[in-house]
Amino acid sequence: MKNKYVYELPEEASFEQNGLKGYNYSLGLEAISISVEDCFKGHDKYHTNNYSKKIYYVIDGNGKFSINGELFEVHKEDLIVIPPNTEFVFVGKMRLLLIMNPAFRPQDGKDGRDNDLY
């Protein structure tokens, strides 16, 4: 953080999977969390969050999201909204902005089967 108004993207990844690296902004808020994900392959496993709405914005690149069994092509500047209790996975080479409301809590997510979109 530069000051109380401007937050810098961390240099070190906050989380990693085989197909992406994520960088969390440290806002310290319960209502919202914001991350940037550099996706070079995709999410490892199907995922469901039973607490937060996930809002992905495609900063750059393109890929595919499978959401509740439906496949969607996504491109730069698309917005993807995933409600709580919705299974999803994605693939592609993309830079994504992820906004979660309420903020991310590790206990609320559940990974499922392996990503079959690779």
Wavefront OBJ file of the C-alpha trace (Angstrom):
o trace
v 0.000 0.000 0.000
v 1.337 3.405 -0.938
v -1.046 5.269 1.358
v -4.610 4.981 2.630
v -6.029 5.661 -0.859
v -3.694 3.922 -3.323
v -2.906 0.181 -3.212
v -0.150 -1.427 -5.271
v -0.335 -4.890 -6.757
v 1.951 -7.157 -4.681
v 5.132 -8.376 -6.388
v 4.856 -11.860 -4.869
v 1.908 -14.135 -5.650
v -0.573 -14.488 -2.785
v -1.770 -17.877 -4.082
v -0.864 -20.282 -6.881
v -2.275 -23.246 -8.744
v -0.777 -25.224 -11.618
v -2.510 -22.924 -14.109
v -2.541 -19.497 -12.463
v -1.000 -17.068 -10.002
v -3.083 -14.699 -7.894
v -2.230 -11.405 -6.256
v -4.435 -10.096 -3.421
v -4.811 -6.449 -2.594
v -4.659 -6.179 1.209
v -7.720 -4.056 1.868
v -8.594 -5.451 5.295
v -12.323 -5.275 4.541
v -15.003 -7.863 5.307
v -17.377 -6.622 2.621
v -15.120 -7.061 -0.413
v -11.839 -8.561 -1.587
v -10.004 -7.781 -4.814
v -7.366 -9.869 -6.605
v -5.642 -10.060 -9.964
v -5.176 -13.530 -11.451
v -2.617 -14.217 -14.166
v -4.081 -17.285 -15.817
v -1.675 -19.149 -18.117
v -3.671 -22.382 -18.206
v -6.698 -22.216 -15.929
v -8.251 -23.186 -12.629
v -7.087 -26.653 -11.463
v -10.455 -27.897 -10.257
v -14.127 -27.046 -10.429
v -14.932 -24.725 -7.550
v -17.995 -23.651 -5.583
v -18.089 -20.824 -3.044
v -21.065 -21.013 -0.695
v -20.658 -17.489 0.725
v -19.457 -14.920 -1.812
v -20.453 -13.670 -5.226
v -17.426 -13.773 -7.569
v -17.151 -11.099 -10.222
v -14.437 -11.639 -12.826
v -13.399 -8.935 -15.295
v -11.201 -10.001 -18.217
v -8.411 -7.398 -18.299
v -6.645 -9.095 -21.189
v -6.729 -12.347 -23.159
v -9.522 -14.838 -23.679
v -10.707 -18.209 -22.475
v -13.690 -20.303 -21.471
v -15.744 -20.526 -18.287
v -17.904 -23.534 -17.457
v -20.623 -22.306 -15.066
v -23.198 -24.815 -13.792
v -22.493 -27.001 -16.816
v -22.834 -24.220 -19.433
v -19.776 -23.228 -21.472
v -19.080 -19.543 -22.167
v -16.366 -17.997 -24.353
v -14.913 -14.900 -22.665
v -12.790 -12.114 -24.101
v -11.072 -8.901 -23.062
v -13.465 -6.544 -21.242
v -16.089 -9.233 -20.501
v -17.590 -9.380 -17.002
v -18.492 -12.762 -15.507
v -20.727 -12.879 -12.410
v -20.850 -16.132 -10.442
v -23.394 -16.245 -7.596
v -22.753 -18.211 -4.396
v -23.393 -21.964 -4.590
v -22.550 -22.067 -8.302
v -20.000 -24.555 -9.635
v -17.484 -23.165 -12.127
v -14.080 -23.624 -13.709
v -12.139 -21.732 -16.374
v -9.314 -22.144 -18.898
v -7.347 -19.805 -21.114
v -4.588 -17.270 -21.208
v -6.110 -14.296 -19.421
v -5.458 -11.611 -16.869
v -8.502 -11.434 -14.603
v -9.635 -8.978 -11.969
v -11.575 -10.839 -9.262
v -13.904 -9.002 -6.906
v -15.576 -11.038 -4.179
v -18.507 -9.812 -2.123
v -18.421 -10.530 0.788
v -14.630 -10.839 1.033
v -12.824 -14.148 0.457
v -12.836 -16.605 3.349
v -10.959 -19.911 2.807
v -13.537 -21.973 4.705
v -16.286 -21.054 2.226
v -14.833 -22.627 -0.913
v -15.040 -26.222 -2.032
v -12.992 -27.737 -4.842
v -14.490 -30.565 -6.847
v -13.366 -32.688 -9.765
v -10.379 -31.889 -11.976
v -10.733 -29.305 -14.727
v -11.814 -31.228 -17.846
v -11.598 -28.198 -20.187
v -7.804 -28.434 -20.671
l 1 2 3 4 5 6 7 8 9 10 11 12 13 14 15 16 17 18 19 20 21 22 23 24 25 26 27 28 29 30 31 32 33 34 35 36 37 38 39 40 41 42 43 44 45 46 47 48 49 50 51 52 53 54 55 56 57 58 59 60 61 62 63 64 65 66 67 68 69 70 71 72 73 74 75 76 77 78 79 80 81 82 83 84 85 86 87 88 89 90 91 92 93 94 95 96 97 98 99 100 101 102 103 104 105 106 107 108 109 110 111 112 113 114 115 116 117 118
